[in-house]
C-alpha cells in the first residue's frame, strides 16, 4: 500500500520506519526541510532504538521518501496518516492548529484526485476532533465524506525508548472508521502487526487513548503516594507493590474498571478514610488517595441531581445492599440517595430480595435500627410492586432478577440503570438510561 504520513516527529518517523519495514511505500510530509532531508537520506530526525536501521532499509528499497509538498503526497497515496503535534495551550486545552491545517491541505489536494482517500488521525485528540477534521476536508475539497474520502481515529500506543517493539506488538490496533471502506483499508495497512484489530466508534477510539494515558498517570501517582506513606511508616513500599501487582484477579485486572455506581460496603470507604488520616499524621501529601472519597461522593450526587432534574416524585429502587448477592447495607451509596430523596419529600419504593428485615442479624440489623429505621416502611415484596407505584425506577446493583424491570417497564416509565445490567440500547429507544453511558 502507498501511504502518506503528515508530521515527521516522533510518532510519524517511527510509523514511517515500521510501515516501510512491512513492505508499504511511505511518503513522509513535513514543513521542516531538515526533517525531510534526514528521512530522504535514511537518517532519523528522532533518537529511538531501531528506527535508523529501518529508515535506511526503506530508502535503500525505494519504499521511503519525504517531501514538503502535501498536494503531491496525497495524489500519490491511498491513505494519509496524520501524526502532527497537539501541544497544550497555557490553559491546558489542546492546540489543534496543525491538525486542521493539514486537513485543509488534504482537502485542497482532494480537489484534484480521483478515487477514495482515507485520512486517519494518529495524534492524541479529544472526542469530536475527527468529526471536525472531516468537516474541514469537506469544506476545503468540495468532496463528500464516505463518498469521496473517509476518516478514522487511529490512536498510537508508543513509548519512547521501546517504540519499534511497541509498534510491532501493541496491546491492540484501534481504529474508529467513518465507514466500512475506511476499516478495510486500515485492516490491510496493519495486517502485519501482531495485535488484535479492534474497530469501534470514532469518539470512543479518541477517548480510549486518554483513558489509557490518564490511567498510566494515575498508576504512577498512586504508586508514588504509597511509596511516600510506606517511607513514613518505615515500610519497604517496593516489597508491598511487588506483591500487589501479582494479584491479577482484582488489582491488575478488568475488575472495578467498568463505569457504574459509587463504591460502598464495610471495607473500601473505611480503609480509604483510614489511610487518608494516616497521611495527615505523617504529614505526607497524598492528593490522589485523599481525593477518593470526594470523587465517590460526587458520583452519588450525580444520581441525586439527575433525579431532581426530572421532576418526578415517585421513585422506585431495585437494590438496597451495596452490591448484589449480599445483605450488607453498610455505606451502601444507594441508601444515601434514598435518604436525600425522602428528605425532599419524594415517594420511594424499594425492593431487594436479600434484605429481609426478619432475617437480618449483627451489623446489618444494627445499621438498619440505628441509621435507617424508617426505610423499612418503604420496602416492597416484589419488583412488580415497585414498578406499579413508580415513575422512575433505579437499578442500583447487579442482581440478575432486576433485568425483569427492563422488560416490564410500562410506556412512559423511565428505568435509570446505575450499573449497566443490559447491553447498551439505541439512543432512540426511550425509557432506558444509564448513569455513565
VEXMINU-328768 format. One line per field, with one value per residue (C-alpha): y, x, z; chain; residue number from 1; residue in three letters. Coordinates in steps of 0.02 Angstrom, whole numbers, plus 50000, padded with zeros to 5 digits. Layout:
<pts>
v = [Y / ...]
u = [X / ...]
w = [Z / ...]
chain = [A / ...]
resi = [NUM / ...]
resn = [ALA / ...]
</pts>
This chain:
<pts>
v = [50000 / 50177 / 50296 / 50473 / 50519 / 50701 / 50753 / 50681 / 50699 / 50555 / 50463 / 50500 / 50445 / 50284 / 50245 / 50277 / 50166 / 50021 / 50027 / 50026 / 49877 / 49789 / 49822 / 49976 / 50127 / 50284 / 50468 / 50574 / 50753 / 50894 / 51083 / 51065 / 51042 / 50974 / 50830 / 50795 / 50791 / 50673 / 50550 / 50554 / 50509 / 50368 / 50463 / 50477 / 50651 / 50574 / 50466 / 50297 / 50121 / 50026 / 50170 / 50221 / 50045 / 50032 / 50204 / 50158 / 49997 / 50089 / 50217 / 50083 / 49982 / 50138 / 50118 / 50279 / 50460 / 50629 / 50797 / 50967 / 50956 / 50891 / 50903 / 50780 / 50662 / 50648 / 50619 / 50479 / 50387 / 50297 / 50337 / 50482 / 50461 / 50622 / 50622 / 50808 / 50887 / 50932 / 51035 / 51108 / 51290 / 51391 / 51349 / 51162 / 51146 / 51064 / 51167 / 51082 / 51209 / 51086 / 50952 / 51066 / 51147 / 50975 / 50941 / 51094 / 51040 / 50868 / 50946 / 51055 / 50904 / 50800 / 50926 / 50855 / 50673 / 50533 / 50384 / 50358 / 50426 / 50380 / 50505 / 50427 / 50536 / 50459 / 50613 / 50611 / 50714 / 50729 / 50658 / 50760 / 50809 / 50683 / 50740 / 50921 / 50867 / 50783 / 50942 / 51044 / 50922 / 50928 / 51118 / 51134 / 50999 / 51009 / 50819 / 50715 / 50610 / 50422 / 50455 / 50529 / 50509 / 50432 / 50472 / 50374 / 50391 / 50283 / 50317 / 50257 / 50172 / 50203 / 50228 / 50322 / 50202 / 50050 / 50124 / 49995 / 49841 / 49938 / 49971 / 49790 / 49713 / 49835 / 49779 / 49812 / 49909 / 50033 / 50106 / 50214 / 50219 / 50328 / 50182 / 50003 / 50054 / 50150 / 50000 / 49886 / 49998 / 50010 / 49823 / 49796 / 49928 / 49850 / 49668 / 49627 / 49699 / 49565 / 49625 / 49614 / 49736 / 49824 / 49932 / 50047 / 50209 / 50360 / 50456 / 50301 / 50273 / 50453 / 50439 / 50269 / 50347 / 50467 / 50326 / 50234 / 50381 / 50453 / 50280 / 50263 / 50432 / 50376 / 50218 / 50316 / 50441 / 50303 / 50203 / 50358 / 50404 / 50227 / 50242 / 50405 / 50330 / 50174 / 50276 / 50375 / 50212 / 50128 / 50004 / 49949 / 50002 / 49906 / 49745 / 49794 / 49838 / 49688 / 49576 / 49697 / 49677 / 49487 / 49496 / 49479 / 49436 / 49609 / 49728 / 49714 / 49656 / 49717 / 49708 / 49878 / 49960 / 49960 / 50129 / 50111 / 50167 / 50226 / 50107 / 50063 / 49921 / 49888 / 49892 / 50018 / 50178 / 50134 / 50089 / 50241 / 50354 / 50266 / 50282 / 50463 / 50501 / 50414 / 50528 / 50680 / 50607 / 50576 / 50749 / 50664 / 50744 / 50609 / 50704 / 50555 / 50443 / 50586 / 50633 / 50461 / 50489 / 50659 / 50580 / 50443 / 50572 / 50669 / 50512 / 50485 / 50667 / 50641 / 50518 / 50639 / 50783 / 50677 / 50633 / 50810 / 50873 / 50752 / 50824 / 50658 / 50620 / 50432 / 50339 / 50151 / 50075 / 49898 / 49850 / 49915 / 49825 / 49897 / 49754 / 49602 / 49436 / 49513 / 49592 / 49714 / 49892 / 49975 / 50131 / 50074 / 50225 / 50197 / 50219 / 50395 / 50430 / 50365 / 50469 / 50626 / 50591 / 50556 / 50716 / 50811 / 50735 / 50602 / 50442 / 50299 / 50114 / 49986 / 49803 / 49693 / 49506 / 49494 / 49623 / 49535 / 49627 / 49472 / 49381 / 49522 / 49497 / 49576 / 49730 / 49739 / 49735 / 49870 / 49976 / 49969 / 50004 / 50145 / 50228 / 50199 / 50130 / 50224 / 50140 / 49977 / 50055 / 50084 / 49902 / 49807 / 49621 / 49614 / 49704 / 49717 / 49814 / 49938 / 49960 / 49988 / 50139 / 50222 / 50341 / 50316 / 50153 / 50148 / 49988 / 50001 / 49835 / 49689 / 49564 / 49464 / 49470 / 49659 / 49626 / 49595 / 49781 / 49819 / 49714 / 49751 / 49941 / 50023 / 50160 / 50325 / 50242 / 50277 / 50144 / 50228 / 50094 / 50138 / 49979 / 49935 / 49770 / 49763 / 49792 / 49970 / 50009 / 50126 / 50310 / 50320 / 50198 / 50296 / 50242 / 50169 / 50270 / 50242 / 50342 / 50326 / 50288]
u = [50000 / 50059 / 50029 / 50074 / 50122 / 50098 / 50215 / 50391 / 50412 / 50420 / 50259 / 50271 / 50451 / 50425 / 50267 / 50356 / 50502 / 50395 / 50270 / 50409 / 50478 / 50311 / 50333 / 50221 / 50280 / 50282 / 50291 / 50334 / 50269 / 50332 / 50354 / 50529 / 50653 / 50787 / 50673 / 50629 / 50812 / 50853 / 50717 / 50771 / 50949 / 50885 / 50932 / 50814 / 50765 / 50725 / 50827 / 50743 / 50822 / 50797 / 50722 / 50878 / 50906 / 50727 / 50737 / 50898 / 50820 / 50665 / 50764 / 50877 / 50725 / 50643 / 50494 / 50527 / 50536 / 50490 / 50430 / 50367 / 50231 / 50069 / 49974 / 50087 / 50092 / 49902 / 49888 / 50016 / 49941 / 49780 / 49789 / 49857 / 49909 / 49909 / 50045 / 50062 / 50083 / 49939 / 50028 / 49946 / 49892 / 49925 / 49751 / 49776 / 49671 / 49740 / 49810 / 49738 / 49800 / 49919 / 49786 / 49662 / 49797 / 49841 / 49656 / 49644 / 49799 / 49724 / 49559 / 49641 / 49732 / 49573 / 49500 / 49621 / 49610 / 49503 / 49467 / 49428 / 49556 / 49572 / 49627 / 49674 / 49718 / 49856 / 49882 / 49806 / 49646 / 49485 / 49318 / 49242 / 49408 / 49399 / 49223 / 49281 / 49426 / 49305 / 49202 / 49358 / 49408 / 49232 / 49228 / 49401 / 49385 / 49203 / 49201 / 49085 / 49130 / 49109 / 49084 / 49250 / 49350 / 49338 / 49411 / 49462 / 49530 / 49685 / 49774 / 49951 / 50019 / 50206 / 50327 / 50488 / 50634 / 50531 / 50433 / 50479 / 50429 / 50276 / 50226 / 50254 / 50173 / 50047 / 49908 / 49787 / 49766 / 49625 / 49526 / 49370 / 49318 / 49186 / 49131 / 49172 / 49289 / 49398 / 49404 / 49453 / 49598 / 49665 / 49646 / 49757 / 49881 / 49902 / 49883 / 50066 / 50051 / 50045 / 49893 / 49702 / 49623 / 49479 / 49355 / 49250 / 49152 / 49257 / 49231 / 49259 / 49426 / 49477 / 49431 / 49515 / 49688 / 49651 / 49584 / 49749 / 49865 / 49772 / 49763 / 49951 / 49972 / 49856 / 49957 / 50119 / 50042 / 49962 / 50124 / 50221 / 50096 / 50101 / 50291 / 50286 / 50167 / 50274 / 50431 / 50344 / 50295 / 50463 / 50392 / 50479 / 50348 / 50437 / 50407 / 50223 / 50195 / 50292 / 50162 / 50019 / 50040 / 50038 / 49851 / 49779 / 49607 / 49568 / 49717 / 49782 / 49626 / 49464 / 49378 / 49324 / 49360 / 49185 / 49095 / 48947 / 48889 / 48989 / 49085 / 49020 / 49018 / 49111 / 49289 / 49328 / 49261 / 49332 / 49503 / 49517 / 49474 / 49599 / 49742 / 49697 / 49700 / 49868 / 49942 / 49891 / 49975 / 50134 / 50122 / 50131 / 50039 / 49938 / 49809 / 49760 / 49717 / 49641 / 49526 / 49446 / 49304 / 49264 / 49259 / 49144 / 49030 / 49019 / 48963 / 48821 / 48771 / 48759 / 48617 / 48526 / 48548 / 48483 / 48326 / 48294 / 48306 / 48171 / 48040 / 47951 / 47913 / 47878 / 48044 / 48070 / 48235 / 48290 / 48433 / 48471 / 48632 / 48795 / 48811 / 48715 / 48706 / 48733 / 48626 / 48764 / 48696 / 48838 / 48888 / 48782 / 48781 / 48600 / 48549 / 48620 / 48519 / 48360 / 48392 / 48410 / 48251 / 48148 / 48212 / 48149 / 47976 / 47991 / 47888 / 48014 / 47977 / 48116 / 48141 / 48290 / 48263 / 48422 / 48364 / 48234 / 48209 / 48155 / 48317 / 48443 / 48566 / 48726 / 48799 / 48666 / 48525 / 48609 / 48635 / 48451 / 48396 / 48518 / 48545 / 48394 / 48249 / 48119 / 48172 / 48087 / 47917 / 47965 / 48013 / 47904 / 47886 / 47918 / 47986 / 47809 / 47754 / 47894 / 47852 / 47667 / 47699 / 47848 / 47876 / 48065 / 48149 / 48331 / 48430 / 48561 / 48654 / 48683 / 48556 / 48504 / 48320 / 48318 / 48326 / 48140 / 48115 / 48187 / 48052 / 47909 / 47926 / 47769 / 47767 / 47823 / 47911 / 48098 / 48223 / 48383 / 48518 / 48664 / 48763 / 48726 / 48636 / 48589 / 48691 / 48683 / 48524 / 48492 / 48491 / 48322 / 48246 / 48161 / 48134 / 48306 / 48458 / 48622 / 48724 / 48889 / 48837]
w = [50000 / 49964 / 50109 / 50158 / 50335 / 50388 / 50527 / 50541 / 50727 / 50848 / 50801 / 50616 / 50599 / 50697 / 50597 / 50433 / 50481 / 50539 / 50395 / 50264 / 50358 / 50323 / 50136 / 50120 / 50022 / 50128 / 50081 / 50231 / 50234 / 50343 / 50335 / 50409 / 50266 / 50383 / 50437 / 50256 / 50208 / 50351 / 50301 / 50119 / 50174 / 50284 / 50442 / 50589 / 50649 / 50820 / 50937 / 50952 / 50952 / 50789 / 50689 / 50593 / 50527 / 50466 / 50383 / 50292 / 50231 / 50174 / 50074 / 50000 / 49947 / 49871 / 49987 / 50085 / 50030 / 50103 / 50039 / 50090 / 49957 / 50036 / 49871 / 49782 / 49931 / 49937 / 49749 / 49758 / 49908 / 49954 / 50139 / 50242 / 50423 / 50524 / 50656 / 50689 / 50859 / 50975 / 51109 / 51264 / 51269 / 51426 / 51493 / 51467 / 51310 / 51154 / 51012 / 50858 / 50731 / 50648 / 50635 / 50548 / 50440 / 50372 / 50348 / 50236 / 50139 / 50110 / 50060 / 49929 / 49859 / 49850 / 49728 / 49600 / 49649 / 49582 / 49692 / 49875 / 50000 / 50184 / 50316 / 50485 / 50634 / 50741 / 50851 / 51025 / 51020 / 51117 / 51055 / 50914 / 50833 / 50691 / 50652 / 50644 / 50534 / 50414 / 50400 / 50361 / 50224 / 50151 / 50153 / 50077 / 49945 / 49896 / 49913 / 50022 / 50173 / 50144 / 49958 / 49901 / 50060 / 50233 / 50403 / 50556 / 50731 / 50739 / 50905 / 50934 / 51089 / 51077 / 51220 / 51193 / 51203 / 51153 / 51007 / 50874 / 50976 / 51036 / 50855 / 50804 / 50958 / 51032 / 51151 / 51008 / 50846 / 50870 / 50726 / 50733 / 50549 / 50467 / 50357 / 50306 / 50165 / 50286 / 50401 / 50257 / 50205 / 50382 / 50409 / 50258 / 50317 / 50489 / 50436 / 50478 / 50654 / 50789 / 50886 / 50887 / 50765 / 50853 / 50758 / 50867 / 50868 / 50816 / 50977 / 51082 / 50995 / 51030 / 51214 / 51233 / 51212 / 51355 / 51464 / 51437 / 51467 / 51616 / 51697 / 51673 / 51757 / 51897 / 51924 / 51937 / 52059 / 52163 / 52174 / 52222 / 52358 / 52427 / 52425 / 52522 / 52650 / 52663 / 52692 / 52828 / 52914 / 52890 / 52765 / 52604 / 52475 / 52337 / 52433 / 52453 / 52270 / 52206 / 52286 / 52247 / 52058 / 52072 / 52106 / 51930 / 51997 / 52067 / 52069 / 51891 / 51802 / 51722 / 51893 / 51963 / 51795 / 51721 / 51742 / 51858 / 52029 / 52179 / 52292 / 52465 / 52591 / 52751 / 52679 / 52542 / 52622 / 52794 / 52726 / 52614 / 52761 / 52875 / 52751 / 52713 / 52900 / 52915 / 52780 / 52884 / 53039 / 52938 / 52859 / 52688 / 52542 / 52452 / 52348 / 52239 / 52386 / 52486 / 52342 / 52325 / 52448 / 52372 / 52198 / 52262 / 52345 / 52182 / 52092 / 52217 / 52194 / 52005 / 52036 / 52151 / 52029 / 51884 / 51983 / 52041 / 51862 / 51805 / 51923 / 51953 / 52135 / 52132 / 52133 / 52135 / 52192 / 52148 / 52261 / 52436 / 52478 / 52411 / 52285 / 52226 / 52319 / 52490 / 52627 / 52679 / 52677 / 52771 / 52674 / 52528 / 52411 / 52361 / 52543 / 52536 / 52378 / 52462 / 52619 / 52513 / 52414 / 52570 / 52647 / 52496 / 52504 / 52370 / 52372 / 52372 / 52348 / 52374 / 52332 / 52374 / 52397 / 52501 / 52629 / 52735 / 52899 / 52994 / 52947 / 52973 / 53116 / 53181 / 53098 / 52962 / 53090 / 53195 / 53039 / 52996 / 53175 / 53208 / 53039 / 52927 / 53032 / 52929 / 52766 / 52817 / 52787 / 52604 / 52566 / 52442 / 52415 / 52228 / 52076 / 52010 / 52165 / 52140 / 51956 / 51996 / 52108 / 52023 / 51878 / 51881 / 51930 / 51985 / 51963 / 52100 / 52095 / 51977 / 52043 / 51890 / 51935 / 51906 / 51718 / 51731 / 51757 / 51585 / 51502 / 51620 / 51624 / 51557 / 51423 / 51495 / 51641 / 51649 / 51703 / 51763 / 51768 / 51881 / 51847 / 51664 / 51683 / 51499 / 51341 / 51278 / 51183 / 51038 / 51084 / 51001 / 51123 / 51261 / 51440 / 51475 / 51526 / 51615 / 51738 / 51644 / 51466]
chain = [A / A / A / A / A / A / A / A / A / A / A / A / A / A / A / A / A / A / A / A / A / A / A / A / A / A / A / A / A / A / A / A / A / A / A / A / A / A / A / A / A / A / A / A / A / A / A / A / A / A / A / A / A / A / A / A / A / A / A / A / A / A / A / A / A / A / A / A / A / A / A / A / A / A / A / A / A / A / A / A / A / A / A / A / A / A / A / A / A / A / A / A / A / A / A / A / A / A / A / A / A / A / A / A / A / A / A / A / A / A / A / A / A / A / A / A / A / A / A / A / A / A / A / A / A / A / A / A / A / A / A / A / A / A / A / A / A / A / A / A / A / A / A / A / A / A / A / A / A / A / A / A / A / A / A / A / A / A / A / A / A / A / A / A / A / A / A / A / A / A / A / A / A / A / A / A / A / A / A / A / A / A / A / A / A / A / A / A / A / A / A / A / A / A / A / A / A / A / A / A / A / A / A / A / A / A / A / A / A / A / A / A / A / A / A / A / A / A / A / A / A / A / A / A / A / A / A / A / A / A / A / A / A / A / A / A / A / A / A / A / A / A / A / A / A / A / A / A / A / A / A / A / A / A / A / A / A / A / A / A / A / A / A / A / A / A / A / A / A / A / A / A / A / A / A / A / A / A / A / A / A / A / A / A / A / A / A / A / A / A / A / A / A / A / A / A / A / A / A / A / A / A / A / A / A / A / A / A / A / A / A / A / A / A / A / A / A / A / A / A / A / A / A / A / A / A / A / A / A / A / A / A / A / A / A / A / A / A / A / A / A / A / A / A / A / A / A / A / A / A / A / A / A / A / A / A / A / A / A / A / A / A / A / A / A / A / A / A / A / A / A / A / A / A / A / A / A / A / A / A / A / A / A / A / A / A / A / A / A / A / A / A / A / A / A / A / A / A / A / A / A / A / A / A / A / A / A / A / A / A / A / A / A / A / A / A / A / A / A / A / A / A / A / A / A / A / A / A / A / A / A / A / A / A / A / A / A]
resi = [1 / 2 / 3 / 4 / 5 / 6 / 7 / 8 / 9 / 10 / 11 / 12 / 13 / 14 / 15 / 16 / 17 / 18 / 19 / 20 / 21 / 22 / 23 / 24 / 25 / 26 / 27 / 28 / 29 / 30 / 31 / 32 / 33 / 34 / 35 / 36 / 37 / 38 / 39 / 40 / 41 / 42 / 43 / 44 / 45 / 46 / 47 / 48 / 49 / 50 / 51 / 52 / 53 / 54 / 55 / 56 / 57 / 58 / 59 / 60 / 61 / 62 / 63 / 64 / 65 / 66 / 67 / 68 / 69 / 70 / 71 / 72 / 73 / 74 / 75 / 76 / 77 / 78 / 79 / 80 / 81 / 82 / 83 / 84 / 85 / 86 / 87 / 88 / 89 / 90 / 91 / 92 / 93 / 94 / 95 / 96 / 97 / 98 / 99 / 100 / 101 / 102 / 103 / 104 / 105 / 106 / 107 / 108 / 109 / 110 / 111 / 112 / 113 / 114 / 115 / 116 / 117 / 118 / 119 / 120 / 121 / 122 / 123 / 124 / 125 / 126 / 127 / 128 / 129 / 130 / 131 / 132 / 133 / 134 / 135 / 136 / 137 / 138 / 139 / 140 / 141 / 142 / 143 / 144 / 145 / 146 / 147 / 148 / 149 / 150 / 151 / 152 / 153 / 154 / 155 / 156 / 157 / 158 / 159 / 160 / 161 / 162 / 163 / 164 / 165 / 166 / 167 / 168 / 169 / 170 / 171 / 172 / 173 / 174 / 175 / 176 / 177 / 178 / 179 / 180 / 181 / 182 / 183 / 184 / 185 / 186 / 187 / 188 / 189 / 190 / 191 / 192 / 193 / 194 / 195 / 196 / 197 / 198 / 199 / 200 / 201 / 202 / 203 / 204 / 205 / 206 / 207 / 208 / 209 / 210 / 211 / 212 / 213 / 214 / 215 / 216 / 217 / 218 / 219 / 220 / 221 / 222 / 223 / 224 / 225 / 226 / 227 / 228 / 229 / 230 / 231 / 232 / 233 / 234 / 235 / 236 / 237 / 238 / 239 / 240 / 241 / 242 / 243 / 244 / 245 / 246 / 247 / 248 / 249 / 250 / 251 / 252 / 253 / 254 / 255 / 256 / 257 / 258 / 259 / 260 / 261 / 262 / 263 / 264 / 265 / 266 / 267 / 268 / 269 / 270 / 271 / 272 / 273 / 274 / 275 / 276 / 277 / 278 / 279 / 280 / 281 / 282 / 283 / 284 / 285 / 286 / 287 / 288 / 289 / 290 / 291 / 292 / 293 / 294 / 295 / 296 / 297 / 298 / 299 / 300 / 301 / 302 / 303 / 304 / 305 / 306 / 307 / 308 / 309 / 310 / 311 / 312 / 313 / 314 / 315 / 316 / 317 / 318 / 319 / 320 / 321 / 322 / 323 / 324 / 325 / 326 / 327 / 328 / 329 / 330 / 331 / 332 / 333 / 334 / 335 / 336 / 337 / 338 / 339 / 340 / 341 / 342 / 343 / 344 / 345 / 346 / 347 / 348 / 349 / 350 / 351 / 352 / 353 / 354 / 355 / 356 / 357 / 358 / 359 / 360 / 361 / 362 / 363 / 364 / 365 / 366 / 367 / 368 / 369 / 370 / 371 / 372 / 373 / 374 / 375 / 376 / 377 / 378 / 379 / 380 / 381 / 382 / 383 / 384 / 385 / 386 / 387 / 388 / 389 / 390 / 391 / 392 / 393 / 394 / 395 / 396 / 397 / 398 / 399 / 400 / 401 / 402 / 403 / 404 / 405 / 406 / 407 / 408 / 409 / 410 / 411 / 412 / 413 / 414 / 415 / 416 / 417 / 418 / 419 / 420 / 421 / 422 / 423 / 424 / 425 / 426 / 427 / 428 / 429 / 430 / 431 / 432 / 433 / 434 / 435 / 436 / 437]
resn = [UNK / UNK / UNK / UNK / UNK / UNK / UNK / UNK / UNK / UNK / UNK / UNK / UNK / UNK / UNK / UNK / UNK / UNK / UNK / UNK / UNK / UNK / UNK / UNK / UNK / UNK / UNK / UNK / UNK / UNK / UNK / UNK / UNK / UNK / UNK / UNK / UNK / UNK / UNK / UNK / UNK / UNK / UNK / UNK / UNK / UNK / UNK / UNK / UNK / UNK / UNK / UNK / UNK / UNK / UNK / UNK / UNK / UNK / UNK / UNK / UNK / UNK / UNK / UNK / UNK / UNK / UNK / UNK / UNK / UNK / UNK / UNK / UNK / UNK / UNK / UNK / UNK / UNK / UNK / UNK / UNK / UNK / UNK / UNK / UNK / UNK / UNK / UNK / UNK / UNK / UNK / UNK / UNK / UNK / UNK / UNK / UNK / UNK / UNK / UNK / UNK / UNK / UNK / UNK / UNK / UNK / UNK / UNK / UNK / UNK / UNK / UNK / UNK / UNK / UNK / UNK / UNK / UNK / UNK / UNK / UNK / UNK / UNK / UNK / UNK / UNK / UNK / UNK / UNK / UNK / UNK / UNK / UNK / UNK / UNK / UNK / UNK / UNK / UNK / UNK / UNK / UNK / UNK / UNK / UNK / UNK / UNK / UNK / UNK / UNK / UNK / UNK / UNK / UNK / UNK / UNK / UNK / UNK / UNK / UNK / UNK / UNK / UNK / UNK / UNK / UNK / UNK / UNK / UNK / UNK / UNK / UNK / UNK / UNK / UNK / UNK / UNK / UNK / UNK / UNK / UNK / UNK / UNK / UNK / UNK / UNK / UNK / UNK / UNK / UNK / UNK / UNK / UNK / UNK / UNK / UNK / UNK / UNK / UNK / UNK / UNK / UNK / UNK / UNK / UNK / UNK / UNK / UNK / UNK / UNK / UNK / UNK / UNK / UNK / UNK / UNK / UNK / UNK / UNK / UNK / UNK / UNK / UNK / UNK / UNK / UNK / UNK / UNK / UNK / UNK / UNK / UNK / UNK / UNK / UNK / UNK / UNK / UNK / UNK / UNK / UNK / UNK / UNK / UNK / UNK / UNK / UNK / UNK / UNK / UNK / UNK / UNK / UNK / UNK / UNK / UNK / UNK / UNK / UNK / UNK / UNK / UNK / UNK / UNK / UNK / UNK / UNK / UNK / UNK / UNK / UNK / UNK / UNK / UNK / UNK / UNK / UNK / UNK / UNK / UNK / UNK / UNK / UNK / UNK / UNK / UNK / UNK / UNK / UNK / UNK / UNK / UNK / UNK / UNK / UNK / UNK / UNK / UNK / UNK / UNK / UNK / UNK / UNK / UNK / UNK / UNK / UNK / UNK / UNK / UNK / UNK / UNK / UNK / UNK / UNK / UNK / UNK / UNK / UNK / UNK / UNK / UNK / UNK / UNK / UNK / UNK / UNK / UNK / UNK / UNK / UNK / UNK / UNK / UNK / UNK / UNK / UNK / UNK / UNK / UNK / UNK / UNK / UNK / UNK / UNK / UNK / UNK / UNK / UNK / UNK / UNK / UNK / UNK / UNK / UNK / UNK / UNK / UNK / UNK / UNK / UNK / UNK / UNK / UNK / UNK / UNK / UNK / UNK / UNK / UNK / UNK / UNK / UNK / UNK / UNK / UNK / UNK / UNK / UNK / UNK / UNK / UNK / UNK / UNK / UNK / UNK / UNK / UNK / UNK / UNK / UNK / UNK / UNK / UNK / UNK / UNK / UNK / UNK / UNK / UNK / UNK / UNK / UNK / UNK / UNK / UNK / UNK / UNK / UNK / UNK / UNK / UNK / UNK / UNK / UNK / UNK / UNK / UNK / UNK / UNK / UNK / UNK / UNK / UNK / UNK / UNK / UNK / UNK / UNK / UNK / UNK / UNK / UNK / UNK / UNK / UNK / UNK]
</pts>
